[in-house]
Each structure stands twice: as structure tokens, then as C-alpha cells.
Amino acid sequence: MLPDYEITSAHSRHYYLNSTCELDDALRAEGLASEIVNRVQKTRKEHGFNVDDRISIHYEAGWTPARDSTTPASK
């Protein structure tokens, strides 16, 4: 579901988007998953792995959205 938003124009070529967005557990979990994928791909690239190279990953979380709806424990 998209948050409520309003588009306003101050100049002919510049548009401003005013929006209010609240983070819920699902959005936090999606952001966490996206960050994990980003870091794995970045590390693969830094170490010269090819796309078809297989890697094994172990991930352990100290925070889940269900436990705490504020911030990850690492922050």
C-alpha cells in the first residue's frame, strides 16, 4: 500500500513530493533482507567471484521485527 502523498510544483521543471511513511515490521524485514543481499553481492564482487560461483553463507540475527519493532540491536 502506498502512503498518502501530495505532489506540488514550485517551478516549471521541479516537482516536490510530500509523503508520510510509517515503518512497520514487514517493511523493516524487507529492508533488512535487501541489505543482506546487497552486502553479499558487494563482497562477492570484491573477492572476484563469478555469478555462477557457489558460496555458502551463515547468517545469525540478534534482531527480528517480531522481537523489537524499533531498531536492530547492532545500532
Phi and psi in degrees as a GROMACS rama.xvg file:
@    title "Ramachandran Plot"
@    xaxis  label "Phi"
@    yaxis  label "Psi"
@TYPE xy
-79.9118  142.538  LEU-2
-71.3874  163.708  PRO-3
-65.2234  139.686  ASP-4
-147.487  164.205  TYR-5
-141.765  131.475  GLU-6
-105.123  126.397  ILE-7
-124.744  154.96  THR-8
-123.446  126.128  SER-9
-98.6323  -29.9005  ALA-10
-136.128  166.273  HIS-11
-62.7659  -27.4425  SER-12
-113.628  -0.906001  ARG-13
-117.334  127.544  HIS-14
-119.054  145.855  TYR-15
-119.605  134.405  TYR-16
-110.833  118.554  LEU-17
-103.396  121.858  ASN-18
-143.128  149.732  SER-19
-117.515  126.293  THR-20
-131.416  126.586  CYS-21
-105.187  136.759  GLU-22
-87.7988  123.225  LEU-23
-107.596  177.346  ASP-24
-59.0722  -39.5713  ASP-25
-63.7851  -42.0207  ALA-26
-68.3728  -39.0871  LEU-27
-63.1731  -43.4958  ARG-28
-64.4264  -39.838  ALA-29
-64.1837  -41.6712  GLU-30
-64.128  -40.5425  GLY-31
-63.8061  -45.1685  LEU-32
-62.2003  -41.7981  ALA-33
-63.0454  -40.4622  SER-34
-66.2494  -38.8361  GLU-35
-63.2036  -47.9392  ILE-36
-59.8287  -43.9878  VAL-37
-58.981  -46.4967  ASN-38
-68.8118  -36.7805  ARG-39
-63.9821  -46.4961  VAL-40
-64.4665  -39.7594  GLN-41
-63.6603  -42.7603  LYS-42
-66.5807  -40.4104  THR-43
-58.0554  -45.1241  ARG-44
-64.8816  -44.7767  LYS-45
-60.4514  -31.8467  GLU-46
-96.2539  4.86637  HIS-47
76.104  22.0436  GLY-48
-72.7039  145.63  PHE-49
-85.5427  163.728  ASN-50
-59.9586  -37.0279  VAL-51
-88.2226  0.113963  ASP-52
-70.588  136.597  ASP-53
-90.2911  138.098  ARG-54
-130.081  158.832  ILE-55
-117.366  132.513  SER-56
-125.125  135.252  ILE-57
-116.182  125.701  HIS-58
-129.027  130.531  TYR-59
-128.31  126.616  GLU-60
-105.95  139.131  ALA-61
-97.2611  -0.949657  GLY-62
-140.403  136.355  TRP-63
-135.892  152.921  THR-64
-56.8521  -33.6303  PRO-65
-67.4307  -30.5915  ALA-66
-78.5814  -42.254  ARG-67
-147.624  118.832  ASP-68
-93.0695  18.011  SER-69
-102.208  -77.6653  THR-70
-143.334  157.931  THR-71
-61.9412  152.111  PRO-72
-64.5294  -24.9558  ALA-73
-75.8068  -10.9182  SER-74
